[in-house]
Amino acid sequence: MRNGSLFPCATFSFLLLISVAASSGQATTSKSSVNRALQDPDKPPTATPTFKKAFVIDDRLSVLRRKPDLQSEVIRRVRLGRAVYVMGISKVASGGPRFYRVAVTRRTRGWIHEAAVAIKGHTGEDQRILELIETSQGTDKITLCRLLCQSFSRSTLVARSMLLLGEEAERIAESLSQRIRRRLGEVNSAAAPVRDYYLSDAGLDRYSKLGVAFDFKESTAELVYDGKAYREVIKRFPASHEAWVARERLDANAKKISGER
């Protein structure tokens, strides 16, 4: 009976300890919290990983690799204008380039050359994009112009980029007209008007996906850029030099369509 009489007392003492701990705001300590408590107080806590949004601006260098090395295995090539998320940066090896550790999708990660991407919010990235715009042409130029205008919309270079987009679209219209003319030959006896053939040509597809549209001038059988970028410059930057040039371009295009000289 003596040993049995101790059991209720022990139970009561255990319950009393739990009650006191609860009333003082204490809780059961997890293993992870114990580990944190035992960490060196002079050592800063582990930082939460950060992801910075960036965009591919040079597909000549946009090779995603297993390791930060030009000779490392290639995972894939990331297309121009694609958004990626920068997770870290490599150390610069002797004479070698720096690489960014990036996430392309939830499951695809690797290392990409730092010159291949522009990080949103970083000073000078808009200027880098403009320099590439001025040395490129075709769909690459249109893609970079759209990227600067949309993803770096606070840049002071947006108006310039819009104007360059419009001028490139005009150059493309002239080039496409020549190619379509050679492919079609005479279509006077065809089932649809010549205009329908020109504006349905497969060469226009890639530009349509980039938001670039064309009209058709009957008298000379040529495509004419519809001027969307020019109108956007005038709307957003009415007092700028680019807006003045854009108005001149729109007037010239209107005369082309109407047949004036």
C-alpha positions as CSV (number, residue, x, y, z in Angstrom):
1,M,0.0,0.0,0.0
2,R,2.9,2.3,0.7
3,N,4.2,2.1,-2.9
4,G,0.8,2.4,-4.4
5,S,0.0,5.5,-2.3
6,L,2.9,7.3,-4.0
7,F,1.4,7.0,-7.6
8,P,-1.4,9.6,-7.1
9,C,1.2,12.0,-5.6
10,A,3.5,11.6,-8.6
11,T,0.7,12.1,-11.0
12,F,-0.5,15.2,-9.2
13,S,3.1,16.6,-9.2
14,F,3.4,16.0,-13.0
15,L,0.1,17.7,-13.7
16,L,1.1,20.6,-11.5
17,L,4.3,21.2,-13.4
18,I,2.4,21.2,-16.7
19,S,-0.1,23.7,-15.3
20,V,2.6,26.0,-14.1
21,A,4.4,25.9,-17.4
22,A,1.2,26.7,-19.3
23,S,0.3,29.6,-17.0
24,S,3.7,31.2,-17.5
25,G,3.4,31.1,-21.3
26,Q,5.8,28.2,-21.8
27,A,5.2,25.6,-24.5
28,T,6.7,22.3,-25.5
29,T,10.0,23.0,-27.1
30,S,10.5,21.4,-30.5
31,K,13.8,20.0,-31.7
32,S,14.2,22.7,-34.3
33,S,13.7,25.5,-31.7
34,V,16.3,23.8,-29.5
35,N,18.7,23.8,-32.3
36,R,18.1,27.5,-33.0
37,A,18.6,28.3,-29.4
38,L,22.0,26.4,-29.4
39,Q,23.3,28.3,-32.4
40,D,26.2,30.6,-32.0
41,P,24.8,34.0,-31.0
42,D,27.5,35.8,-32.9
43,K,26.6,34.0,-36.2
44,P,23.8,35.7,-38.2
45,P,20.7,33.6,-38.8
46,T,20.3,31.8,-42.2
47,A,18.8,34.3,-44.6
48,T,15.6,33.4,-46.5
49,P,16.5,32.7,-50.2
50,T,15.6,35.7,-52.5
51,F,14.5,35.5,-56.1
52,K,15.1,38.4,-58.4
53,K,13.2,38.6,-61.7
54,A,15.3,38.9,-64.8
55,F,14.9,38.5,-68.5
56,V,17.0,36.9,-71.2
57,I,18.3,39.7,-73.5
58,D,21.0,37.9,-75.4
59,D,20.2,34.4,-76.7
60,R,23.8,34.1,-78.0
61,L,24.8,33.5,-74.4
62,S,21.6,32.2,-72.9
63,V,22.8,28.6,-72.3
64,L,21.5,27.0,-69.1
65,R,24.3,24.9,-67.6
66,R,24.8,22.3,-64.8
67,K,27.7,24.3,-63.4
68,P,29.0,27.9,-63.6
69,D,31.5,27.0,-66.3
70,L,31.5,27.5,-70.1
71,Q,32.4,23.9,-70.6
72,S,29.8,22.5,-68.3
73,E,26.9,20.3,-69.6
74,V,24.1,22.2,-71.4
75,I,20.7,21.7,-69.9
76,R,18.8,23.9,-72.5
77,R,19.0,27.2,-74.3
78,V,16.6,29.9,-72.9
79,R,14.8,31.9,-75.5
80,L,15.1,35.7,-75.9
81,G,12.7,37.6,-73.7
82,R,12.1,34.7,-71.3
83,A,11.7,35.6,-67.6
84,V,13.9,33.8,-65.2
85,Y,14.5,34.2,-61.4
86,V,18.0,34.8,-60.1
87,M,18.8,32.8,-57.0
88,G,22.5,33.4,-56.6
89,I,25.8,34.3,-58.3
90,S,29.0,32.5,-58.8
91,K,32.5,33.6,-57.9
92,V,34.6,34.9,-60.8
93,A,37.2,32.3,-61.8
94,S,40.5,33.5,-63.1
95,G,39.9,34.9,-66.5
96,G,36.3,33.4,-66.6
97,P,32.9,35.0,-66.7
98,R,30.4,35.3,-63.8
99,F,27.3,33.2,-63.8
100,Y,23.8,33.5,-62.2
101,R,22.1,30.6,-60.6
102,V,18.6,30.9,-62.0
103,A,15.2,29.1,-61.9
104,V,13.6,28.8,-65.3
105,T,10.7,26.7,-64.2
106,R,9.7,25.1,-60.9
107,R,11.8,22.1,-61.7
108,T,14.4,23.5,-64.1
109,R,17.4,25.3,-62.6
110,G,21.0,25.9,-63.6
111,W,23.7,28.5,-64.3
112,I,23.5,31.1,-67.0
113,H,26.1,33.7,-68.2
114,E,25.5,37.1,-66.5
115,A,25.6,39.0,-69.8
116,A,22.7,36.9,-71.1
117,V,20.1,38.4,-68.7
118,A,19.0,41.8,-67.4
119,I,17.7,42.0,-63.8
120,K,14.6,44.1,-63.3
121,G,15.2,47.1,-61.0
122,H,19.0,47.1,-61.4
123,T,20.5,50.4,-62.5
124,G,21.8,50.5,-66.1
125,E,20.0,47.3,-67.3
126,D,17.7,49.4,-69.6
127,Q,20.7,50.9,-71.3
128,R,22.2,47.4,-71.9
129,I,18.9,46.4,-73.6
130,L,18.8,49.5,-75.7
131,E,22.4,48.9,-76.9
132,L,21.3,45.4,-78.0
133,I,18.2,46.8,-79.7
134,E,20.4,49.1,-81.8
135,T,22.5,46.3,-83.0
136,S,19.8,43.7,-83.8
137,Q,17.0,43.4,-86.3
138,G,13.9,41.5,-87.2
139,T,12.0,39.5,-84.5
140,D,15.0,39.9,-82.1
141,K,14.8,43.7,-82.3
142,I,11.0,43.7,-81.9
143,T,11.2,41.3,-78.9
144,L,13.8,43.5,-77.1
145,C,11.8,46.7,-77.8
146,R,8.7,45.2,-76.3
147,L,10.7,43.9,-73.3
148,L,12.1,47.3,-72.6
149,C,8.7,49.0,-73.0
150,Q,6.7,46.5,-70.9
151,S,9.1,45.1,-68.3
152,F,11.2,48.2,-67.8
153,S,8.3,50.7,-68.3
154,R,9.7,53.3,-65.9
155,S,12.9,53.7,-67.9
156,T,13.5,57.0,-69.7
157,L,14.5,55.0,-72.7
158,V,11.0,53.7,-73.4
159,A,10.1,56.4,-75.9
160,R,13.3,55.7,-77.9
161,S,12.6,52.0,-77.8
162,M,9.0,52.5,-79.1
163,L,10.3,54.6,-82.0
164,L,12.9,52.0,-82.9
165,L,10.2,49.3,-82.9
166,G,8.1,51.3,-85.4
167,E,11.1,52.0,-87.6
168,E,12.0,48.3,-87.6
169,A,8.4,47.4,-88.5
170,E,8.6,49.7,-91.5
171,R,11.8,48.0,-92.6
172,I,10.2,44.6,-92.2
173,A,7.2,45.7,-94.2
174,E,9.4,46.6,-97.2
175,S,11.3,43.3,-96.9
176,L,8.2,41.2,-96.6
177,S,6.6,42.9,-99.6
178,Q,9.4,41.9,-101.8
179,R,9.4,38.3,-100.6
180,I,5.6,37.9,-101.0
181,R,5.7,39.5,-104.4
182,R,8.2,36.9,-105.6
183,R,6.3,34.0,-104.1
184,L,2.9,35.0,-105.3
185,G,3.6,36.2,-108.8
186,E,0.4,37.1,-110.6
187,V,-2.7,36.4,-108.5
188,N,-5.2,38.4,-110.6
189,S,-7.3,35.4,-111.5
190,A,-7.1,33.8,-108.0
191,A,-10.2,33.2,-105.8
192,A,-9.4,36.2,-103.4
193,P,-8.2,39.7,-103.8
194,V,-4.4,40.4,-103.8
195,R,-4.7,42.2,-100.5
196,D,-6.0,39.0,-98.9
197,Y,-3.0,37.0,-100.0
198,Y,-0.5,39.6,-98.8
199,L,-2.1,40.0,-95.3
200,S,-2.5,36.2,-95.0
201,D,1.1,35.3,-95.9
202,A,2.9,33.0,-93.5
203,G,5.8,35.5,-93.2
204,L,3.6,37.8,-91.2
205,D,2.7,35.2,-88.5
206,R,5.8,35.7,-86.3
207,Y,5.2,39.5,-86.2
208,S,1.5,39.2,-85.5
209,K,2.4,37.2,-82.4
210,L,4.7,40.1,-81.3
211,G,1.8,42.6,-81.8
212,V,3.1,44.0,-85.1
213,A,0.4,44.4,-87.8
214,F,0.5,45.7,-91.4
215,D,-1.9,47.2,-93.9
216,F,-1.7,46.9,-97.7
217,K,-1.3,49.5,-100.4
218,E,-3.2,48.4,-103.6
219,S,-1.6,50.7,-106.1
220,T,2.0,49.4,-105.5
221,A,1.2,46.0,-104.0
222,E,3.2,46.5,-100.8
223,L,2.7,46.2,-97.1
224,V,2.7,49.2,-94.8
225,Y,3.2,49.2,-91.1
226,D,0.0,50.1,-89.2
227,G,1.9,52.6,-86.9
228,K,0.8,51.2,-83.5
229,A,4.1,52.0,-81.8
230,Y,4.1,55.5,-83.2
231,R,0.7,56.2,-81.8
232,E,1.8,54.9,-78.5
233,V,4.8,57.2,-78.4
234,I,2.6,60.2,-79.1
235,K,0.1,59.2,-76.5
236,R,2.6,58.5,-73.7
237,F,5.3,61.1,-74.5
238,P,3.5,63.9,-76.5
239,A,6.2,66.5,-75.8
240,S,9.2,64.3,-76.7
241,H,11.4,64.4,-79.8
242,E,10.4,60.8,-80.4
243,A,6.7,61.9,-80.6
244,W,7.5,64.5,-83.2
245,V,9.3,61.9,-85.3
246,A,6.4,59.5,-84.8
247,R,3.9,62.0,-86.1
248,E,6.1,62.5,-89.2
249,R,6.1,58.7,-89.7
250,L,2.4,58.3,-89.3
251,D,1.7,61.1,-91.9
252,A,4.0,59.4,-94.4
253,N,2.3,56.1,-93.9
254,A,-1.1,57.6,-94.3
255,K,-0.1,59.1,-97.6
256,K,1.2,55.7,-98.7
257,I,-2.1,54.1,-98.1
258,S,-4.1,56.9,-99.7
259,G,-1.9,56.9,-102.8
260,E,-0.6,60.5,-102.2
261,R,3.0,61.6,-102.9
